[in-house]
Amino acid sequence: MVTTTTPTIMTVAEESVNYLFQGKVAHKVPHIINGKGLTISVADPKTGETSVLIDAMTGAAVGALGWGDEDVAKFYEEGLKQSAYSFPLTMCNENAQALAKFYIDNSPKDAFAAALWCGSGSEANENGMKIAYQYHKEKGNTKKTKFLSRENSYHGYTIGAMSLSHGSRTTPFKSIIVADEKTPKLPVMYPYRYQKEDETLEEYGDRLLEAYEKKILEEDPDTIIAIVLETLPGSSLGTVVPPPNYYKGIRKLCDKYDILLWLDEVMCGTGRCNPNGKLNCWENFLDDNEGPDIQTVGKTLGSGYVTIAGVLVSPKVKNTYIEGSGTIIGAQTYASHWLNCYVARKIQEKILATGLTKNVFEKGNLIGKKLTKLLESSPIVGEVRGLGGFWSVELVKNKVTKEPFDPKMDVGHALTDICFKNGVTVMGLGGCNGVNGDHISVAPNFTITDDDVSEIVTRITKSVEEYVEILTAEGAI
Ligand SMILES: Cc1ncc(COP(=O)(O)O)c(C=O)c1O
């Protein structure tokens, strides 16, 4: 939780030791001290010097309510005063029930019927794999043992979630994740690179759907448990918006072949990209009665204040369990955690009551519009893309040919560092085009104002211009 009291900062001498085994192990990275609204204070681990940044990315798209929100302390206090522990195999608690009801009530009617709460997006996806497999088993079908997901995707860093993922983050662990035969991949959805010049977006969507059906038939539909997709591919591809017919077509394919449609909205969901001032990203692309059978969520659900994520299931999935064994096999100690569920619900209630999801949808789209205009002529900007509160800029060596930079240059991270120096956080990543391709993304707190939009856009544009000068001087472009 963000604290407003003066934090204890270690001395420079002590700072030479990194006690954490995460990220860069050999040395310390900047330390967050606190945050307020859209800004964060960060300490340099070597000098102890602090700087204030506009947190345009909120870590990895985690922030929603804004940093240092004073109501959250009250939510914690209220929740803690009554808090008790419930073990999910035998007990539950009203806060977990209430959070599930909140999500169901604020989604299209009959889209979801129940939820399982856990601690992280990766864990939600692990649970999703079990839930989806057991769903078919409950119907007496044990032949279904494969998950179809997409090339260049990211679903988390645990073993199962990495198996659903594809690309540079999973390749190093290929030898120990679930085998490719059980987790085949569908072609990437990426209009910027793969829509043909003589093709409309819709025609590209149709071509993808044909390829998907072909893959389903090749793999044997009777063996496929679910199709798992990030609704708006985030860190993997950089907020690629799908063709308008894409998800509708996939929904039909899933129904035709008795395959579950599972949308991973850990990064793009829970208010970040909803067009109706509510929660789900898929409402941009699917009608109310076409929603997923399973949906995983996380990040903005706890808005960085509590560790919470979850799996939502449709009435079809829930009823199958009820008519079958009536039991989910397995339980995790901290599932449905009392305090986390309570605080998350209070945060979500405040977000919806104050119209923040509507706000971030509008202001985020304004960021996209302004970045598109200002970066249009930049020699290293291939495309600005995104939706609602989640936008990305793809960086290219050659704007005309779309040639990516040499991955060794790690331009996404290099630009992230320049943005940091210019007082704005972004997330730079490589690998959106498989082994190469770079993008930076932004996903701000939902409290963002027009002034924040202008400041974010100004700082990013300045950073891109500075980077162009550096690359030109180096002869890299
Ligand atoms: C789409 C998607 N799914 C799952 C995850 C994993 O979530 P977590 O980091 O909370 O485990 C992420 C994280 O970035 C994600 O973007």
The ligand as an SDF file (V2000), in Angstrom:
LIG
                    3D

 16 16  0  0  0  0  0  0  0  0999 V2000
   -2.5880  -10.8460  -20.2760 C   0  0  0  0  0  0  0  0  0  0  0  0
   -1.8560  -11.2180  -19.0230 C   0  0  0  0  0  0  0  0  0  0  0  0
   -2.1720  -12.3500  -18.3840 N   0  0  0  0  0  0  0  0  0  0  0  0
   -1.5630  -12.7180  -17.2470 C   0  0  0  0  0  0  0  0  0  0  0  0
   -0.5780  -11.9420  -16.6990 C   0  0  0  0  0  0  0  0  0  0  0  0
    0.1190  -12.3910  -15.4490 C   0  0  0  0  0  0  0  0  0  0  0  0
   -0.2940  -11.6450  -14.3650 O   0  0  0  0  0  0  0  0  0  0  0  0
    0.5990  -11.5710  -13.0450 P   0  0  0  0  0  0  0  0  0  0  0  0
    1.8380  -10.8230  -13.3940 O   0  0  0  0  0  0  0  0  0  0  0  0
   -0.2850  -10.8660  -12.0660 O   0  0  0  0  0  0  0  0  0  0  0  0
    0.8880  -12.9610  -12.6350 O   0  0  0  0  0  0  0  0  0  0  0  0
   -0.2180  -10.7470  -17.3140 C   0  0  0  0  0  0  0  0  0  0  0  0
    0.8290   -9.8830  -16.7450 C   0  0  0  0  0  0  0  0  0  0  0  0
    1.2990   -8.9530  -17.3270 O   0  0  0  0  0  0  0  0  0  0  0  0
   -0.8590  -10.3780  -18.5260 C   0  0  0  0  0  0  0  0  0  0  0  0
   -0.5500   -9.2600  -19.1770 O   0  0  0  0  0  0  0  0  0  0  0  0
  1  2  1  0
  2  3  1  0
  2 15  2  0
  3  4  2  0
  4  5  1  0
  5  6  1  0
  5 12  2  0
  6  7  1  0
  7  8  1  0
  8  9  2  0
  8 10  1  0
  8 11  1  0
 12 13  1  0
 12 15  1  0
 13 14  2  0
 15 16  1  0
M  END
$$$$
